[in-house]
Amino acid sequence: MITKPEYVYIAFDLFPSQKGAATHINHCLKALQNTFKTGLLICLGNDDMPVFQFDKERNLYVYRWKEKVVNFLERTQKFQASVLEILKIPLCQAIKLIHFRDIWGGIPALKTDLNCKTVFEVNAFSHIELPNRYPNISESVLQKIKNFEDYCITKCDVIITPSNVTKRFIKDHFKIKSLKINVIPNGVQYYDSSILETKYDSPHPYILYFGALQKWQGIKTLLKALKEIDDLDIRLLICASVPEKRTLIYHDLAKSIDVYHKVDWLYELDKQLLASKIKNALLTVAPLSSCNRNIIQGCNPLKILESMAYATPVIASDIPVVRELISDHKTGYLVPSDRPELLGRKIRTLLEVPKELKKVGLNGKKEIEKKYLWDYQEDKMKNIYKTVLLHD
C-alpha cells in the first residue's frame, strides 16, 4: 500500500549539494520528518541524479526538475508549471502542509486547490538578489518579481527567516502582522574533523575562506587584503562550494592583484574534509560587502557559525547581520566592510597574539553550543509546523 505524503518541501535549489542552501534544506527536511510520517521533496537536479526516487531512510518521495532552460525567468516559469502539475496528482491528496523556500515554489503552492497550510522560508528576495547576477535586468521585470514576493508573503500562513535584519525588512515593506514572522537562525552540525589527510595537507599555516563565491561575499576584498600580509609565511586557502570552472574569474582576479602565489584552492569538499580544514585554520574570514543584499535584505552566514563551532576564530565584516552572531573580541572579530587594507592589518595583528585567538575561538564554540546547534533550530521549526496546523 502506498503511503501518501503529508507535507511537501519545495526548493528551486539543487539537492543534495555542498552549498549552504542544501545544508539548510537538509535540516528543514529533518524537522518535517520528525513532524509528519511521509513527505515529498520537489527540487532541482543534475544529470547524475534520478528524476524520481523514494528515499526510504527519510520516508520521502523526491522529484527533481532537470529541464535545461538557459533563460532564468523562463526556467522559473517552467519549474512553477511543473510543480503545479505535481501538486494535482492523486499522490498529493493527503497534503497537510507545504513549506516553500522561494517564490518560484511559493506561487504554485499558493495557487493549488489543496486544503493545506503554507510556510514560506524567506532567506532572500529575488528583486534584490537577481541584479547581482543579471545587471541588465529591467525595472519592469523586477517590479513583477516584487509583486510575486508580495503575493507569497501576504498569502502564506507563516514566515520563517534566519535573520532579524530580514524580519525588519519584511515588516517595513509588506502589510502583514509581525507575529506571522518567526526568526530561526541557521545552525551547526558537527562533523568528524580528525580524518587523516594526505592529499590536502598543507605544509604552511593558513587562513581560510569557505563557501560560495558570489560578489556580495567580498572575495575581492579578501584577495586585496592579502597584499597587506604578503611578507608572512601564511597561505589563504579557499574551499569553494562550487566547481572549479565557476571560480576561474577569481583565479584571474588573484593574478591581477598579484596574490595568486599566496592562494590555494579546493572545490566541493564533503562535510568531513571541510570540517578538518576549518579546525586546522589559524582563522577564517567572512568579508561580506556592504551591499543591499547584506545590509537591507539580510542574511545569516553559515560559514561564521560553522567556523565558531570548531573553535576557529572568525574575522567578519562589521554589519548588522554579523553583529547578530559575533560579539567583537569576545566570540569573534569585526572589521569595516569593503576595506581590504584594514582587513589585512587586522589579520596581521591577530596572528601576533595566538593566545587571544585561541581564547576567542573557544568562546565562539561555547556560543554555538548554547544557541546555534541544528537540533535547537529543528525543534523551533517543529513547533511552528504543529502550531500552524492547529489554527484554521
NUVO-884948 format. One record per residue (C-alpha): residue number from 1; x, y, z. Coordinates in steps of 0.25 Angstrom, whole numbers, always signed. Each point is the difference from the previous one (the first is absolute). Layout:
BEGIN
- NUM_X_Y_Z
...
END
This chain:
BEGIN
- 1_+0_+0_+0
- 2_+6_+14_-4
- 3_+0_+10_+12
- 4_-3_+13_-6
- 5_+9_+12_+5
- 6_-6_+10_+10
- 7_+10_+11_-3
- 8_+7_+6_-12
- 9_+13_+8_+1
- 10_+3_+8_-13
- 11_+13_+6_-3
- 12_+6_+6_-13
- 13_+13_-5_+4
- 14_+9_-12_-3
- 15_-1_-11_+11
- 16_+9_-6_+5
- 17_+12_+8_-3
- 18_+11_+7_+8
- 19_-6_+14_+1
- 20_-5_+6_+12
- 21_-14_+0_-5
- 22_+0_-15_-1
- 23_+4_-1_+15
- 24_-12_+8_+3
- 25_-9_-8_-8
- 26_+5_-13_+6
- 27_-3_+5_+14
- 28_-14_+6_-4
- 29_-3_-14_-5
- 30_+5_-6_+13
- 31_-10_+9_+8
- 32_-11_-4_-10
- 33_+3_-15_+1
- 34_-1_+1_+15
- 35_-14_+6_-1
- 36_-6_-8_-11
- 37_+0_-14_-5
- 38_+3_+1_-15
- 39_+4_+12_-8
- 40_+3_+5_-15
- 41_+12_+8_-4
- 42_+0_+8_-12
- 43_+13_+6_-4
- 44_+10_+1_-11
- 45_+9_-11_-5
- 46_+13_-2_-9
- 47_+3_-11_-10
- 48_+5_-9_+10
- 49_-13_+0_+9
- 50_-13_-8_-3
- 51_-12_+8_-3
- 52_-9_-9_+9
- 53_+4_-8_+12
- 54_-5_-4_+13
- 55_+10_+2_+12
- 56_-3_-11_+10
- 57_+9_+6_+10
- 58_-8_+13_+0
- 59_-13_-6_-4
- 60_+0_+10_-11
- 61_-5_+1_-14
- 62_+10_+8_-8
- 63_-3_+7_-14
- 64_+12_+8_-6
- 65_-3_+9_-11
- 66_+11_-1_-10
- 67_-4_+8_-13
- 68_+11_+8_-6
- 69_-5_+14_-2
- 70_+10_+11_-2
- 71_-8_+12_+3
- 72_-2_+1_+15
- 73_-14_+6_+0
- 74_-5_-11_-11
- 75_+6_-10_+9
- 76_-7_+4_+12
- 77_-13_+1_-8
- 78_+1_-15_-4
- 79_+4_-4_+14
- 80_-13_+6_+5
- 81_-8_-7_-10
- 82_+6_-13_+3
- 83_-2_+2_+15
- 84_-14_+3_-2
- 85_-3_-12_-8
- 86_+7_-9_+10
- 87_-9_+6_+11
- 88_-12_-4_-8
- 89_+3_-15_-1
- 90_-7_-10_+10
- 91_+13_-2_+8
- 92_-2_+14_+5
- 93_-14_-1_+5
- 94_+4_-2_+15
- 95_+9_+12_+1
- 96_-2_+8_+13
- 97_+12_+10_-2
- 98_+8_+6_-11
- 99_+14_+6_+4
- 100_+6_+8_-11
- 101_+14_+7_-1
- 102_-3_+10_-11
- 103_-10_+7_-8
- 104_+2_-10_-11
- 105_-5_-11_+8
- 106_-10_+9_+8
- 107_-8_+5_-12
- 108_-5_-14_-4
- 109_-1_-4_+15
- 110_-10_+11_+3
- 111_-8_-2_-13
- 112_-2_-15_+2
- 113_-14_-4_+4
- 114_+5_-9_+12
- 115_-5_+4_+13
- 116_+13_+1_+8
- 117_+8_+10_+8
- 118_+12_+7_-6
- 119_+14_+4_+5
- 120_+8_+10_-7
- 121_+15_-1_+3
- 122_+6_+14_-3
- 123_+15_-1_-2
- 124_+1_+11_-11
- 125_-8_+9_-9
- 126_+1_-3_-15
- 127_-2_+15_-4
- 128_+13_+3_+9
- 129_+8_-12_-4
- 130_-2_-1_-15
- 131_+6_+13_-4
- 132_+13_-5_+6
- 133_-1_-12_-10
- 134_-6_+7_-11
- 135_+4_+15_+0
- 136_-8_+3_-13
- 137_-14_-5_+6
- 138_-11_+10_-2
- 139_-7_+8_+10
- 140_-13_-5_-6
- 141_+4_-15_+3
- 142_+5_+4_+14
- 143_-14_+6_+3
- 144_-7_-13_-5
- 145_+9_-7_+9
- 146_-3_+9_+12
- 147_-15_-3_-3
- 148_+3_-15_+1
- 149_+7_+2_+13
- 150_-11_+9_+6
- 151_-10_-11_-5
- 152_+8_-11_+8
- 153_+3_+8_+12
- 154_-15_+4_+2
- 155_-7_-13_-4
- 156_+9_-10_+8
- 157_-4_-4_+14
- 158_+13_+1_+7
- 159_+14_+6_-4
- 160_+13_-5_+6
- 161_+13_+8_-3
- 162_+14_-2_+6
- 163_+4_+15_+3
- 164_-7_+11_+8
- 165_+5_+10_-11
- 166_-8_-8_-10
- 167_-12_+0_+9
- 168_+1_+15_+1
- 169_+0_+1_-15
- 170_-13_-8_-1
- 171_-7_+8_+11
- 172_+4_+13_-7
- 173_-4_-4_-14
- 174_-12_-9_+1
- 175_-13_+2_+6
- 176_+0_-12_+10
- 177_-1_-2_+15
- 178_+14_-2_+6
- 179_-5_-12_+8
- 180_+0_-7_-14
- 181_+15_+1_-1
- 182_+9_-10_+8
- 183_+15_+2_+1
- 184_+7_-13_+0
- 185_+15_+1_-2
- 186_+9_-10_-8
- 187_+6_-11_+9
- 188_+12_-8_+1
- 189_+2_-15_-1
- 190_+14_-6_+4
- 191_+7_-9_-10
- 192_+12_-8_+3
- 193_+12_+9_-2
- 194_+11_-10_+4
- 195_+1_-7_-13
- 196_+15_-3_-4
- 197_+3_+8_-13
- 198_+11_-2_-10
- 199_-5_+6_-13
- 200_-4_+13_+6
- 201_+10_+2_+11
- 202_+6_+14_-1
- 203_+15_+2_+5
- 204_-4_+15_+3
- 205_-9_+6_+11
- 206_-12_+6_-7
- 207_-12_+8_+2
- 208_-13_-5_-6
- 209_-11_+5_-9
- 210_-11_-11_-3
- 211_-14_+0_-7
- 212_-5_+7_-12
- 213_+6_+11_-8
- 214_-11_+10_-3
- 215_+4_+14_-2
- 216_-6_+4_+13
- 217_+9_-10_+8
- 218_+11_+10_-1
- 219_+11_-9_-7
- 220_+6_+12_-7
- 221_+2_+7_+13
- 222_+6_-13_+6
- 223_+10_-1_-11
- 224_+4_+14_+0
- 225_+2_-1_+15
- 226_+11_-11_-2
- 227_+9_+11_-6
- 228_+1_+5_+15
- 229_+6_-13_+5
- 230_+8_-4_-13
- 231_+13_-1_+9
- 232_-6_-10_+9
- 233_+1_-15_-2
- 234_-15_-1_+0
- 235_-9_-6_-11
- 236_-14_+3_-3
- 237_-8_-13_-2
- 238_-13_+2_-8
- 239_-9_-12_+1
- 240_-11_+3_-10
- 241_-13_-7_+1
- 242_-1_+1_-16
- 243_+7_-7_-11
- 244_+14_+5_-4
- 245_-5_+6_-13
- 246_-9_+10_+7
- 247_+12_+5_+8
- 248_+9_+4_-12
- 249_-4_+14_+0
- 250_+6_+1_+15
- 251_+12_-7_-5
- 252_+2_+11_-10
- 253_-3_+11_+10
- 254_+10_-6_+10
- 255_+11_+0_-12
- 256_-4_+15_-3
- 257_+2_+4_+15
- 258_+13_-8_+0
- 259_-4_-9_+12
- 260_-3_-13_-8
- 261_+13_-6_+5
- 262_-6_+1_+15
- 263_-13_-7_-3
- 264_-3_-15_+0
- 265_-14_-5_-6
- 266_-8_-12_+4
- 267_-14_-3_-6
- 268_-13_-6_+5
- 269_+6_-7_+12
- 270_-9_-10_+8
- 271_-4_+5_+14
- 272_+11_-8_+7
- 273_+11_+5_-8
- 274_-5_+14_+1
- 275_-1_-2_+15
- 276_+14_-4_+0
- 277_+5_+12_-8
- 278_-9_+10_+9
- 279_+6_-6_+13
- 280_+15_+1_-4
- 281_-1_+14_-6
- 282_+6_+11_+8
- 283_-13_+8_-2
- 284_-11_+2_-10
- 285_-4_+12_-8
- 286_-15_+4_-3
- 287_+3_+14_-8
- 288_-15_+2_-3
- 289_-2_+13_-8
- 290_-9_+12_+3
- 291_-10_-2_-11
- 292_-15_+0_+1
- 293_+0_-15_+0
- 294_+7_-1_+13
- 295_-4_+14_+7
- 296_-14_+1_-4
- 297_-5_-14_-3
- 298_+8_-7_+10
- 299_+6_-14_+1
- 300_+6_-10_+10
- 301_+13_-5_-4
- 302_+2_-15_+2
- 303_+15_+2_-1
- 304_+1_+9_+12
- 305_-8_-10_+9
- 306_+8_-12_-6
- 307_+13_+6_+3
- 308_-4_+4_+14
- 309_-4_-15_+2
- 310_+14_-5_-2
- 311_+6_+11_+10
- 312_+6_+7_-12
- 313_+0_+15_+1
- 314_-8_+8_-10
- 315_+3_+13_-6
- 316_-12_+6_-7
- 317_-6_+13_-5
- 318_-6_+9_+10
- 319_-14_+0_-5
- 320_-13_-2_+7
- 321_-2_-14_-4
- 322_+13_-4_+5
- 323_-1_+7_+13
- 324_-12_-9_+3
- 325_+10_-11_+0
- 326_+13_+5_+5
- 327_+4_+9_+12
- 328_+13_+7_-4
- 329_+12_-5_+7
- 330_-8_-10_+8
- 331_-6_-10_-9
- 332_+7_+5_-13
- 333_+5_+13_-7
- 334_-6_+11_-7
- 335_+6_+8_-11
- 336_-6_+11_-9
- 337_-5_-6_-13
- 338_+6_+3_-14
- 339_+13_+5_+7
- 340_+11_-10_-5
- 341_+11_+7_+7
- 342_-7_+0_+13
- 343_-3_-15_-1
- 344_+14_-3_-4
- 345_+6_+8_+12
- 346_-10_-7_+9
- 347_+4_-14_-4
- 348_+15_+4_+2
- 349_-3_+6_+14
- 350_-8_-12_+4
- 351_+10_-10_-5
- 352_+10_+6_+10
- 353_-9_-4_+12
- 354_-3_-15_-1
- 355_-4_-1_+14
- 356_-11_+10_-1
- 357_-4_-6_-13
- 358_-2_-13_+7
- 359_-8_+6_+11
- 360_-10_+7_-10
- 361_-1_-13_-8
- 362_-4_-8_+13
- 363_-10_+11_+4
- 364_-6_-1_-14
- 365_-1_-15_+1
- 366_-8_+2_+14
- 367_-9_+10_-7
- 368_-4_-11_-11
- 369_-2_-11_+10
- 370_-9_+10_+8
- 371_-9_+5_-11
- 372_+3_-5_-14
- 373_+0_-15_-1
- 374_-9_-5_-11
- 375_-8_-8_+10
- 376_-4_+13_+6
- 377_-5_+6_-13
- 378_-7_-13_-4
- 379_-8_+0_+13
- 380_-4_+14_-3
- 381_-5_-4_-14
- 382_-7_-12_+5
- 383_-8_+9_+10
- 384_-3_+10_-12
- 385_-6_-12_-8
- 386_-8_-5_+11
- 387_-5_+13_+4
- 388_-4_+4_-14
- 389_-8_-13_-2
- 390_-8_+3_+12
- 391_-5_+14_-5
- 392_-11_+0_-10
END
